[in-house]
């Protein structure tokens, strides 16, 4: 049995991800009109709420974090 099935992890769906407001670092940086590096550094300093589950995996950011005051301050 595959691990995804065993743990009942749903398959990746770009539509479901977008509907729930999740995006990767590149997409989030584009929305804020800042560089990926600036956003990644802010996420590493926990200035912006983001998730980074795997050491070599992507940063995942929810649209709500981009609407928070911390994101507004970062853009300034």
Residue, then its C-alpha position, 0 to 999 in steps of 0.5 A: x500500500x502506498x504511503x499516500x493511501x495509508x495516511x489518507x493524504x489527498x493527491x496534489x490539486x492545483x485547483x484545490x490549492x488555489x481555492x484554499x488560498x495556498x501558494x508557493x513562494x514565487x506566487x506570493x512574492x509576485x502578488x506582493x511585488x517583492x523578490x522571492x529572497x526578501x519574502x523567504x528571509x521574512x518567512x525564515x525570521x517568522x515575520x510572515x506566516x509561512x510553512x516549510x515542512x521539508x528542508x528541501x521542500x517549498x515554502x507554502x504561504x496562504x493568501x491570508x498571510x499576504x493580507x496581514x499587517x506584517x506583509x504590508x509592513x514588509x512591502x513598505 
